[in-house]
């Protein structure tokens, strides 16, 4: 997820010597003994590297590299058109992050690279790379440069919804024991649906694919030369439960040519979170400017590494990583089946606890779309005159308006629904528009819709016996105080904020410290290196009462359009798809 900045960024934390605290030794002696780790967070549009001090989690330097190919959702770089719902990337952009952002972050930190003891990465998921046995992406081969299926399928590639529907129908009919572990539905974003789409739409490339690799594991492979499949994505995105994947019989029933998908392309040794995948190769050391042979941690997911960065390691502490999309992760001490969750995995966040995941496919993306396509230039001009972003300007225009005064209700499904409906054929909606409706009112309604979607997730967990006791927010959206207060009012929960602008990268750095042996486990490292500000936003009771009334309307629309009473959204998506296919054929 790429953090979306809404509002005024906090001042940069002090760097260098002034950040040293609680060491019990003089600054000069501490400087000679300090050790550092690197966390690299791979988002939707860019990768960012952070240099972190092992002793206290101080972030000393950071750098961002934007992917040159960005997200290819309409056409490949050579102009080859893409159908609707596609979202591809070029794996070469990920290596460029190591070549540019890591050394730049080290330079900014002003540290001796020889004092770096480990590096760890996290990734958006489920993001899949088709490769040869040696890890070469198929898109790197000249003969496949114009073949869409040769490229990375980004997490928000939703074109495999038909395959996901068949997986779910067959699993339900067969009573597959793993299906309830995913809330009863497998997402089109995940490994099996995307793999089945590859087989059925480009059998030649499917046959050429020798490894079907999570990007989280592919980048670790580039760093240490070892392919280790991480337990997080294997469990949440790869349907690995109780040590087993879906059976050959199940796969054959989906498609006879899919029978060997697990054994031939997917199955690989599993690395636990915080473990060492290998050591930095000479080639990767040259890219990054780091010492050859330092520890490289097992890969992980951006949301899941953020939990320890926010000191959210106890059961019932839900962390929402709010960017282009939002991921909700939480530890629990019991195993429960939560309808529509993305999954529950033993040790999926922290060893010894069950890690739960849910999410919303579109949040900051929705606000970005609205600002890009629906807001008049005059709003940009006025925001510029005040020296603020147009997002902040729109937010502040309605900050003091009474709840419900815009007369609108929206559904936050412009990128489909990840939880709890798990249906990416759904689409967005704004109800109540009049000739008096203003852009800022629609923007406010879209913000509220995302808050309502989060409340649906929280209430579903509570009803399933996995209570949400605390709510912690991270990601770029936490910089918007109007948005965060709306969330507190809608959820009726105090909101704590991670005290870091680079939560996933800090979380990766924590895992790097554990992999390098600086701490015995992730919980211990989180206690020393994590950062949290408590009760930053608290609910206003009067506004919370008013939001209860609006939420009742949201739930009515949510169930009416999302649970089968009216299939108009599905029909519209099918009509759109058919029209594009007809145009492409012509």
C-alpha positions in Angstrom: 0.0 0.0 0.0 1.2 3.4 -0.8 0.6 5.9 2.0 -1.6 8.7 0.8 -0.8 12.0 2.5 -3.8 14.0 3.6 -3.1 16.9 5.9 -0.1 18.5 7.4 2.9 16.2 7.8 4.5 16.3 11.2 7.9 17.9 11.5 10.8 15.7 10.6 12.2 14.0 13.8 15.6 15.2 14.9 18.4 13.2 13.3 21.8 12.0 14.3 23.1 12.6 17.8 20.1 14.4 19.1 18.0 11.3 18.7 20.0 9.2 21.1 18.1 8.6 24.3 18.1 6.4 27.3 21.4 4.8 26.5 23.0 5.3 29.8 26.3 6.2 28.1 27.7 9.3 26.6 26.9 10.2 23.0 30.4 9.6 21.8 30.7 6.2 23.3 27.2 5.2 22.1 28.2 6.2 18.6 31.1 3.8 18.5 28.9 0.9 19.6 25.6 1.6 17.9 24.3 -1.0 15.5 21.8 -0.4 12.7 19.3 -2.3 10.6 17.6 -1.4 7.3 13.8 -1.8 6.7 12.5 -1.6 3.1 8.8 -1.2 2.5 7.5 -2.0 -1.0 4.3 -0.1 -1.6 1.9 0.3 -4.5 3.8 3.0 -6.4 7.2 3.2 -4.6 9.6 1.6 -2.2 11.1 3.3 0.8 14.1 2.4 2.9 14.7 3.4 6.5 17.9 3.2 8.6 16.9 2.3 12.2 19.1 2.1 15.4 18.8 -1.3 17.0 18.9 -0.1 20.6 15.8 2.1 20.6 14.2 2.1 17.1 15.3 5.7 16.3 14.8 6.3 12.5 18.0 8.1 11.4 17.6 8.3 7.6 15.1 7.4 4.9 14.7 7.6 1.1 11.9 6.8 -1.4 12.2 5.5 -5.0 9.2 5.7 -7.2 8.7 2.8 -9.6 9.4 3.9 -13.2 6.6 1.7 -14.5 4.2 2.6 -11.7 1.0 0.5 -12.0 0.1 -0.8 -15.5 -3.7 -1.0 -15.4 -4.5 0.2 -18.9 -1.6 -0.9 -21.1 1.9 -2.3 -20.9 4.9 0.0 -21.3 5.0 -0.8 -25.1 1.3 0.1 -25.5 -0.2 -3.4 -25.4 -3.7 -2.8 -24.0 -5.0 -4.4 -20.9 -8.6 -5.5 -20.1 -10.5 -4.0 -17.1 -9.6 -4.9 -13.6 -5.9 -5.6 -14.4 -3.0 -4.2 -12.4 0.5 -5.2 -13.3 4.0 -4.2 -12.4 7.6 -4.7 -13.6 9.8 -6.6 -11.1 12.8 -4.6 -12.3 11.4 -1.6 -10.4 11.7 -3.5 -7.1 15.5 -4.0 -7.6 15.9 -0.3 -8.4 14.7 0.4 -4.9 17.6 -1.5 -3.5 20.0 0.3 -5.9 18.8 3.8 -5.1 16.7 4.1 -1.9 18.9 2.0 0.4 22.2 3.7 -0.2 20.5 7.1 -0.2 18.9 6.4 3.2 22.3 5.3 4.6 23.9 8.5 3.3 21.1 10.6 4.9 21.6 8.8 8.2 25.3 9.6 8.2 26.2 6.2 9.6 29.0 3.9 8.8 27.5 1.1 6.6 29.8 -1.4 8.4 27.6 -1.0 11.5 24.5 -2.3 9.7 23.8 -5.9 10.9 20.7 -6.8 9.0 18.1 -5.9 6.3 14.4 -6.9 6.0 11.7 -6.2 3.5 7.9 -6.1 3.4 5.6 -6.1 0.4 2.0 -5.4 -0.7 0.2 -8.7 -0.9 -0.9 -10.7 -2.7 1.5 -9.7 -5.4 2.7 -12.5 -7.7 5.8 -12.9 -9.9 5.9 -15.7 -12.5 9.6 -16.8 -12.8 12.0 -19.4 -14.1 13.6 -21.8 -11.6 16.4 -19.4 -11.0 14.0 -16.5 -10.1 14.2 -14.7 -13.5 10.8 -13.0 -14.0 9.2 -14.0 -17.3 8.7 -10.4 -18.2 12.6 -10.1 -18.4 12.6 -12.5 -21.3 12.5 -10.6 -24.6 10.0 -13.0 -26.2 7.5 -12.2 -23.5 7.8 -8.5 -23.1 4.4 -7.9 -24.8 2.6 -10.7 -23.0 0.6 -9.3 -20.0 0.6 -12.5 -18.1 4.4 -12.4 -18.0 4.4 -9.5 -15.6 3.9 -9.1 -11.9 0.2 -9.3 -10.8 -0.2 -6.6 -8.2 -2.3 -7.0 -5.1 -5.2 -5.0 -6.7 -5.3 -7.1 -9.9 -8.9 -8.2 -9.7 -9.3 -9.8 -13.1 -9.4 -13.3 -11.6 -12.8 -12.8 -9.9 -14.3 -15.5 -12.1 -11.7 -18.0 -11.0 -12.1 -17.0 -7.4 -15.9 -17.6 -7.6 -15.3 -21.1 -8.9 -12.8 -21.8 -6.2 -15.3 -20.7 -3.6 -18.2 -22.6 -5.1 -16.2 -25.9 -5.4 -14.7 -25.6 -1.9 -18.1 -25.0 -0.4 -19.7 -27.9 -2.3 -16.8 -30.2 -1.2 -16.8 -29.0 2.4 -13.1 -28.2 2.3 -11.9 -27.7 5.8 -9.6 -24.7 4.9 -12.4 -22.5 3.6 -13.7 -21.3 7.0 -10.2 -20.2 7.9 -10.7 -17.5 5.3 -14.1 -16.4 6.4 -15.8 -18.7 3.9 -14.4 -17.0 0.7 -11.1 -16.9 -1.2 -10.2 -13.6 -2.8 -9.5 -12.9 -6.4 -6.4 -11.1 -5.2 -4.8 -14.3 -3.9 -2.3 -16.9 -5.2 -4.6 -19.6 -6.4 -7.1 -17.4 -8.3 -4.4 -15.5 -10.1 -2.6 -18.8 -10.9 -5.7 -20.3 -12.3 -6.3 -17.2 -14.4 -2.8 -17.5 -15.8 -3.4 -21.2 -16.8 -6.7 -20.5 -18.4 -5.9 -17.3 -20.3 -2.3 -18.0 -21.3 -1.5 -21.8 -21.1 1.9 -21.3 -22.8 3.1 -18.9 -20.2 1.6 -21.0 -17.4 3.7 -23.9 -18.7 6.8 -21.7 -18.9 6.3 -20.5 -15.3 8.5 -22.7 -13.1 7.9 -20.8 -9.8 4.8 -18.8 -8.8 6.4 -16.5 -6.3 5.1 -13.9 -3.9 6.9 -10.6 -4.5 7.7 -10.6 -0.8 9.8 -13.7 -1.3 11.2 -12.7 -4.7 12.9 -9.6 -3.4 14.4 -11.6 -0.5 15.6 -14.1 -3.1 17.4 -11.2 -4.9 19.0 -10.1 -1.7 20.4 -13.4 -0.4 20.2 -15.8 -3.3 17.9 -18.1 -1.4 14.2 -18.7 -2.2 12.4 -19.0 1.1 8.6 -18.9 1.2 7.4 -16.8 4.1 4.8 -18.1 6.5 2.7 -15.0 6.4 1.8 -14.9 2.7 1.8 -18.7 2.5 -0.9 -18.8 5.2 -3.0 -15.8 4.3 -2.7 -15.7 0.5 -1.6 -19.3 -0.4 -4.2 -21.3 1.5 -1.6 -23.1 3.6 -3.4 -24.4 6.7 -2.2 -27.0 9.2 0.8 -27.7 7.0 -1.2 -28.5 3.9 -2.4 -26.8 0.7 -5.6 -27.6 -1.2 -5.4 -31.2 -2.4 -4.6 -32.4 -5.9 -8.2 -33.7 -6.2 -9.5 -30.3 -5.5 -7.2 -28.7 -8.0 -8.0 -31.2 -10.7 -11.7 -30.6 -10.2 -11.1 -26.9 -10.8 -9.2 -27.7 -14.0 -7.4 -30.9 -14.9 -4.3 -29.0 -16.0 -4.2 -27.3 -12.6 -3.6 -30.6 -10.7 0.2 -30.0 -10.3 0.0 -26.3 -9.5 1.1 -26.7 -5.9 3.8 -29.4 -6.4 5.3 -27.9 -9.6 5.1 -24.1 -9.1 4.1 -23.2 -5.5 5.3 -25.5 -2.8 8.6 -24.5 -1.2 10.3 -24.6 2.3 8.6 -22.1 4.7 10.5 -19.5 6.7 9.1 -18.2 9.9 8.7 -14.5 10.6 11.8 -13.0 12.1 14.0 -15.8 11.0 17.0 -15.5 8.7 16.4 -16.3 5.1 20.1 -16.1 4.2 22.9 -13.5 4.1 23.5 -10.6 1.7 25.2 -11.6 -1.5 28.1 -9.8 -3.0 25.8 -8.6 -5.9 23.2 -7.2 -3.5 25.9 -5.7 -1.3 27.1 -3.8 -4.4 23.6 -2.6 -5.1 22.9 -1.4 -1.5 26.4 -0.4 -0.3 25.8 -2.7 2.7 28.3 -5.3 4.0 28.2 -8.6 2.3 27.1 -11.4 4.6 24.7 -9.5 6.9 21.5 -11.1 7.9 18.5 -11.0 5.4 15.2 -11.7 7.2 12.4 -13.8 5.8 9.9 -11.8 3.8 6.7 -10.4 5.2 3.6 -8.3 4.4 3.4 -4.5 4.9 0.4 -4.7 7.2 1.7 -7.6 9.4 5.1 -6.1 10.0 3.5 -2.8 11.1 1.8 -4.4 14.2 5.1 -4.8 16.2 6.2 -1.3 14.9 3.1 0.0 16.7 3.6 -2.1 19.8 0.4 -4.0 19.0 1.5 -7.5 20.0 -1.3 -8.4 22.5 -4.6 -10.0 21.6 -7.4 -7.6 20.7 -5.1 -4.7 19.5 -6.3 -4.1 15.9 -3.9 -2.2 13.6 -5.3 -0.5 10.6 -2.7 0.4 8.0 -4.4 3.1 6.1 -3.1 4.1 2.6 -4.4 3.4 -0.9 -6.2 0.5 0.7 -6.5 -0.5 4.4 -5.4 -3.7 6.0 -6.7 -4.6 9.4 -4.5 -7.1 11.4 -4.8 -8.3 15.0 -3.5 -11.0 17.2 -5.8 -13.4 19.1 -5.3 -16.1 21.6 -8.1 -18.3 20.3 -8.9 -19.8 16.9 -12.3 -18.5 15.6 -14.0 -18.4 12.2 -14.8 -14.8 11.3 -17.1 -14.3 8.3 -15.4 -12.6 5.4 -12.0 -12.2 7.1 -8.9 -12.5 4.8 -7.6 -15.3 7.0 -6.4 -16.5 10.4 -2.9 -18.0 10.6 -1.1 -19.6 13.5 1.9 -17.3 14.0 0.8 -15.1 11.1 1.9 -11.9 12.9 3.6 -13.1 16.1 4.7 -16.6 17.2 2.4 -18.2 19.7 -0.7 -16.3 18.7 -3.3 -16.5 15.9 -2.9 -13.6 13.5 -6.2 -12.3 12.0 -6.4 -10.2 8.8 -9.2 -8.2 7.1 -9.2 -5.2 4.8 -10.7 -2.7 2.5 -9.5 -2.7 -1.1 -10.0 1.0 -1.7 -9.6 3.8 0.8 -7.0 6.4 -0.2 -7.4 5.3 -3.8 -11.0 6.4 -3.6 -10.1 9.9 -2.3 -7.4 10.1 -5.0 -9.8 9.2 -7.8 -12.3 11.7 -6.6 -9.8 14.5 -6.4 -8.2 13.7 -9.8 -11.4 13.4 -11.7 -14.2 15.2 -9.9 -12.8 18.3 -8.2 -12.8 21.7 -10.0 -9.6 23.5 -10.6 -10.8 26.4 -8.4 -10.4 24.1 -5.4 -6.8 23.4 -6.3 -6.2 27.1 -6.7 -7.6 27.9 -3.3 -5.7 25.1 -1.6 -2.5 26.3 -3.3 -3.1 29.8 -2.0 -3.3 28.5 1.5 -0.3 26.3 1.1 -2.1 23.0 1.8 -3.1 20.0 -0.2 -6.5 19.8 -1.9 -7.3 16.8 0.3 -6.7 18.9 3.4 -8.7 21.8 2.0 -11.7 19.6 1.2 -11.5 18.0 4.6 -11.4 21.3 6.4 -14.4 22.8 4.5 -16.8 20.3 6.1 -14.9 19.7 9.4 -17.5 21.5 11.5 -20.6 20.6 9.6 -23.3 18.7 11.5 -23.2 14.9 10.9 -25.5 14.0 8.0 -26.0 17.6 6.9 -24.9 16.7 3.3 -27.7 14.2 3.0 -25.4 11.6 1.4 -24.4 8.0 1.9 -21.8 6.2 0.0 -20.5 2.6 -0.5 -16.7 2.3 -0.4 -16.4 -0.3 -3.1 -14.8 1.5 -6.0 -12.1 -1.2 -5.9 -14.4 -3.9 -4.8 -14.9 -5.3 -1.3 -12.2 -7.3 0.4 -13.9 -7.7 3.8 -16.4 -8.9 4.7 -18.1 -9.6 1.4 -15.0 -10.6 -0.5 -16.4 -9.6 -3.8 -14.4 -7.5 -6.3 -17.2 -7.4 -8.8 -18.9 -4.9 -6.5 -18.6 -1.2 -7.3 -18.9 2.2 -5.7 -22.1 4.2 -5.0 -23.0 7.7 -3.8 -26.7 8.2 -2.9 -28.5 11.4 -2.1 -27.0 13.8 -4.7 -28.9 17.0 -5.4 -28.2 20.1 -7.5 -26.9 21.7 -4.2 -24.4 19.0 -3.4 -20.8 20.3 -3.3 -17.5 18.5 -4.0 -16.4 18.8 -0.4 -19.7 17.1 0.7 -19.1 14.2 -1.6 -15.5 13.9 -0.3 -16.8 13.9 3.2 -19.3 11.1 2.4 -16.6 9.0 0.8 -14.4 9.4 3.9 -17.4 8.4 6.1 -18.1 5.4 3.8 -14.6 4.0 4.5 -15.1 4.5 8.2 -18.4 2.6 8.0 -16.6 -0.2 6.1 -14.1 -0.4 8.9 -16.9 -0.5 11.5 -18.5 -3.4 9.6 -15.2 -5.3 10.0 -14.8 -4.4 13.7 -18.4 -5.5 14.5 -17.9 -8.7 12.5 -14.9 -9.6 14.6 -16.7 -8.7 17.8 -19.7 -10.9 16.9 -17.4 -13.8 16.1 -15.8 -13.9 19.5 -12.6 -12.1 18.6 -13.1 -8.8 20.4 -11.4 -5.6 19.2 -10.3 -3.9 22.4 -8.0 -1.2 21.0 -7.8 0.4 17.6 -4.4 1.6 16.3 -3.9 3.5 13.0 -0.8 3.7 10.8 -0.1 4.8 7.3 -0.3 8.0 5.3 -4.0 8.8 6.1 -3.3 9.3 9.8 -2.0 12.8 8.9 -5.5 14.0 8.2 -7.0 14.9 11.6 -10.5 15.4 10.2 -10.5 11.9 8.8 -9.2 10.3 12.0 -11.8 12.1 14.1 -14.5 10.8 11.8 -13.2 7.2 12.3 -13.1 7.7 16.1 -16.7 8.9 16.1 -17.9 6.2 13.8 -16.1 3.4 15.6 -16.9 4.8 19.1 -13.3 3.9 20.0 -10.3 6.0 21.0 -7.7 5.8 18.2 -4.0 5.4 19.0 -1.5 6.4 16.3 1.8 4.8 15.5 4.5 7.3 16.2 6.4 6.8 12.9 5.8 8.0 9.4 7.3 4.8 8.0 5.4 2.1 10.0 6.0 -0.9 7.7 9.6 0.0 7.1 10.1 0.3 10.9 8.4 -3.0 11.3 10.7 -4.6 8.8 13.7 -3.1 10.6 12.4 -4.8 13.8 12.3 -8.1 12.0 15.8 -7.5 10.7 17.1 -6.9 14.2 15.6 -10.2 15.3 17.0 -12.1 12.3 20.5 -10.6 13.1 20.3 -11.9 16.6 20.0 -8.5 18.4 16.7 -9.6 20.1 15.5 -13.1 21.0 12.0 -12.6 19.4 9.8 -10.1 17.7 7.9 -9.2 20.8 11.1 -8.2 22.6 12.3 -6.1 19.7 8.9 -4.4 19.4 9.0 -3.4 23.1 12.4 -1.7 22.5 12.0 -0.4 19.0 8.2 0.2 18.5 6.5 3.6 18.8 2.9 4.5 19.8 0.9 7.6 20.8 -2.2 6.6 22.7 -5.7 8.2 22.7 -4.8 10.8 20.0 -8.4 10.9 18.9 -11.3 10.1 21.2 -15.0 9.8 20.1 -17.4 12.7 20.5 -20.6 11.2 22.0 -23.0 13.5 20.2 -21.4 13.0 16.8 -21.1 9.2 17.5 -24.9 9.1 18.1 -25.5 10.9 14.8 -23.2 8.5 13.0 -25.1 5.5 14.4 -28.1 6.7 12.4 -26.1 7.1 9.2 -24.4 3.8 9.7 -27.8 2.1 9.8 -28.4 3.4 6.3 -25.0 2.3 5.2 -25.6 -1.3 6.5 -28.9 -1.4 4.6 -27.2 -0.5 1.3 -24.3 -2.8 2.1 -26.5 -5.8 2.5 -28.9 -4.9 -0.3 -26.2 -4.6 -3.0 -23.6 -6.8 -1.4 -25.5 -9.9 -0.3 -27.4 -10.8 -3.4 -30.7 -8.9 -3.1 -29.8 -6.8 -6.2 -27.1 -8.0 -8.6 -27.0 -4.8 -10.6 -23.3 -4.1 -9.8 -22.3 -7.5 -11.0 -24.4 -7.1 -14.2 -22.8 -3.7 -14.9 -19.3 -5.1 -14.5 -20.2 -7.9 -16.9 -21.5 -5.5 -19.4 -18.4 -3.4 -19.1 -16.1 -6.4 -19.6 -18.1 -7.6 -22.6 -17.9 -4.2 -24.2 -14.1 -4.0 -23.8 -13.7 -7.5 -25.2 -15.8 -6.7 -28.2 -13.8 -3.5 -28.8 -10.5 -5.5 -28.5 -11.7 -8.1 -31.0 -12.8 -5.4 -33.4 
